Amino acid sequence: MMKRILRIFLWTLLGCAFIATFVYLYLNSRPKETSYELVSPTMGEVERTAVLTGTIEPRDEIDIKPQISGIITQINVEAGDMVKAGDVIAVIKVIPDAQQLSSAENRLNLARINLRDVETRHQRNTNLYDRKVISREEYETTLSELSRAKEEVVSAADAVDIVKKGVSQYNASESNTQVRATTAGLVLDVPVKVGSSVIQSNTFNDGTTIATIADMTNLIFKGTVDETEIGSLAVGMPMTITVGAIPDFEASATIEYISPKGSSTTGANTFELKAALNADPGVNMRAGYSANARVGLKRADNVLRVAESVVEFSGDSTFVYCLIDSVPTQTFRRVPIVTGVSDGINIEVKSGIDSKALLRGQETATQK
């Protein structure tokens, strides 16, 4: 009984599969009626644009470097602070050079020895002058020598302080141990910490950067442009800048620099481009924001245009298919046209058709 039921089920399943196959083949064997959507030319503007990628950067970034080597003992700013020119941003403790310190101390010792010698001679001349034994000229000579010897001791002692501490008692406010901002602006980065060793800039070393300062009111767009579009760009052309990190932000810019030399680091030959940004001062811009720049390369206003998808390109020629009859089926004629500016979606039609033409668009097929 069970085998009979199984056999009936299998024959039923096989019959259903046969019927489904027959229906599928029948439906696909029916003739199809091909028709097309109809597209009409419109009047409007067509603009060819280029979109460049890049970043928002301050025009000038100033690296503040120390004038002496040593250890940072104090940092007065952090990234995001505003500073004025002359503000102390860090203080450095000098680690004296042994040779320079020894030379300065030797100079101080010699100055003191010379001072004692001059003091002795001047005291003797003073006694002789009081007794009218020597002339006033001889007395004043040792007096001048005494003044110079005292000044030399003070100068030598100050030199020792400079080597030891980096500070002169005469110009402590201008000491090299105080690292000052050389320009007003926003502190972008402070790459060192208290206790860090720093070295001064010299012939063999660029020196340690204490802080980076920039004027965030003077910004530029810095990007790259492909060599296929570089010939259409020129200094002075306007651009529109958008920043992904700031919704609805849009600002104008003007191209002010195009590199005369290309770079192929990305595999394609590209050229650096810079544009002066005209942004609202109230917008919170940050250095390094990714941005896109759109620049118009060519524009045609109030022209006849069609969707580029309905145009057939054949070598240097372009064609469209114009409707000449729709009964009983749609009939089209291949018509040559002269095209102009294209924005990738619409293309200008200079001649060949008028605004009343109906053009073949996307194909639609239905079963009879």
C-alpha angles and dihedrals in degrees: 000000000000092000091052092052091048091050092051090050093052093049090049091051091049091050092052091051091050092050092048091051091049093050092048093050091046094052093048093048092059113104117258125225111219118209135165137219112248120233126196125205116245136202118243146097129306121195128182110213138181123215116211127191124216146115140277110246137169112255092237129024114191120206111210111214130180123253092215137037122246146094124311110240099171138023117192101184141048134197110293097032121125116229137185127222108277097025113140107242099172143003124221129205111216120233100207121229109241094223094048091046092050091049093049093049091048089052090051092050092050091048091053092048090050090048092054090049093049091046090054093049093045092050090052092048090048091057091046092048091050088055092048092243098125132035125259089247092062090047093051091048093062089041090058091046089053092053091049092048092052091049090050091054091050091047093048092049090050090051089054090051091050092052092045101039106009089236129114118206089223099054106021091145089060094044119147088227088074110075108209134194110255094200140022119256147086121319105237099179142002104195096179135068137208107285094030118134115236133188130205124246114264143152093286101037137040091220131233118300110230096183141345117229129188139175102242092192090069106060135164137195110236117192146134132255128202119246091242090067102031092090091061094055129081139175110273097033115135122242136189116227126204126183119206093208092058113057116222091006116146128163137172125242138180125221109242103164137030117180114243090211126062130219127216099191092121094048093259125080108254135172129216117244132189128193131185109242121223101200130162107261088225092065113099099233122181128200112255099028111154111242142177125220123203117199127181112234100178134358138191120190129203095003134142109265139177135190108276090226091072093054121095116212117206115172107300093341131087129204141182129196112238122201111244100166137009101185124117088352134352113277122193136189123212107238125188115228137185113234133199135177119010129194094189093261105048129027131201117246111208098179144344101073139035134222092271095062120114112215133201111257134170117349119246121188125196133180119248 
